[in-house]
Amino acid sequence: MAGAKKTEPGKARRMKIKKGDKVLVIAGKDRGREGTVIAVRPDRQQVLVQGVNLIRKNTKVNYQGQRGAKEGGIVTQEAPIHVSNVALVDPETKKPTRAGYRLDGESKVRVARASGKDI
């Protein structure tokens, strides 16, 4: 294929959702569900949310389990979801909000846009 460009993931942009945040899914098959962010992938603009976007995955049998036991079969695990499909939950009002930043001396502090309180 002459002239075909190899596609690369986008440049890692700063994401306002961090690991450990409580988020609400606002779009997709799991809309309305809440969970905690397990992992963040800024290069792909994706987050992994606990208990959301579950998939069933076939894993190969390996003999590296406890005491040489066979491990494998069908495993249920979380799949990444795009960061635009989740909203940060304000810890005080328990409602979805956007995140912003405020300069506090030399440090940046994350704030909830709706209430203006620190996150």
C-alpha positions in Angstrom: 0.0 0.0 0.0 1.9 3.0 -1.3 1.2 6.2 0.5 -0.7 4.7 3.5 0.2 6.4 6.7 0.6 4.5 9.9 -1.9 5.7 12.4 -0.5 6.8 15.8 -2.4 7.6 19.0 -2.9 11.3 19.6 -0.6 13.5 21.6 -0.9 12.9 25.3 -3.1 15.9 26.4 -3.8 16.8 30.0 -6.9 15.2 31.4 -8.9 16.7 34.3 -9.9 13.2 35.5 -7.4 11.4 37.7 -7.0 8.0 39.1 -9.1 7.5 42.2 -11.8 10.0 41.2 -15.5 9.2 41.5 -17.1 9.5 38.0 -20.6 9.2 36.5 -21.0 7.7 33.0 -23.0 10.2 30.9 -23.1 8.3 27.6 -23.0 4.8 26.3 -24.5 1.5 27.4 -23.6 2.1 31.0 -25.1 5.6 31.2 -26.1 6.5 34.8 -23.6 4.2 36.5 -21.0 5.5 39.0 -17.6 4.1 39.7 -14.0 4.9 40.7 -11.3 5.5 38.1 -8.8 2.6 38.2 -6.4 3.8 35.4 -6.0 6.8 33.1 -4.6 6.7 29.6 -3.9 10.3 28.5 -2.4 9.2 25.2 -5.7 7.7 24.1 -7.9 10.0 26.1 -9.4 7.0 27.9 -10.2 6.0 31.5 -10.8 2.6 33.2 -13.8 2.8 35.6 -14.4 0.1 38.2 -17.6 -1.9 37.4 -18.3 0.0 34.1 -18.1 -1.2 30.5 -17.5 -4.9 31.5 -16.4 -7.3 28.8 -15.9 -11.0 28.8 -12.4 -12.0 27.7 -11.0 -15.5 26.8 -7.7 -16.0 28.6 -5.2 -18.7 27.7 -4.5 -21.5 30.2 -1.2 -21.0 31.9 0.4 -23.0 34.7 1.7 -20.1 36.7 -1.1 -20.0 39.2 -0.8 -20.9 42.9 1.1 -24.2 43.3 1.2 -24.8 39.6 -2.6 -24.7 39.2 -4.1 -24.1 35.7 -5.6 -20.7 35.3 -7.6 -19.6 32.3 -11.0 -19.5 30.7 -13.5 -16.7 30.4 -12.7 -13.6 32.6 -14.9 -10.6 33.1 -13.0 -7.3 33.2 -13.4 -3.6 32.6 -12.7 -2.1 29.2 -11.5 1.5 28.7 -14.1 4.2 28.1 -13.5 7.6 26.5 -13.0 10.5 28.9 -15.8 12.5 27.2 -18.3 9.9 28.2 -17.7 10.4 32.0 -18.3 13.3 34.3 -16.5 14.0 37.6 -18.8 13.7 40.6 -18.6 16.6 43.1 -17.7 15.1 46.5 -20.0 17.5 48.4 -23.2 17.7 46.2 -22.8 14.2 44.7 -23.8 15.6 41.3 -21.8 15.5 38.0 -19.6 18.6 37.4 -16.8 19.8 35.3 -13.3 20.3 36.7 -11.2 23.4 36.6 -8.0 24.7 38.1 -7.2 27.6 40.4 -3.8 28.9 41.2 -3.2 28.8 45.0 0.2 30.5 45.4 2.7 28.3 43.5 0.4 25.2 43.2 -2.6 24.4 41.0 -5.7 23.2 42.8 -8.5 21.3 41.1 -11.9 22.9 41.7 -15.5 21.8 40.9 -17.0 24.3 38.4 -20.5 24.0 39.7 -19.8 24.7 43.4 -16.3 26.2 43.2 -15.1 23.9 46.0 -11.7 22.1 46.0 -11.7 18.5 44.8 
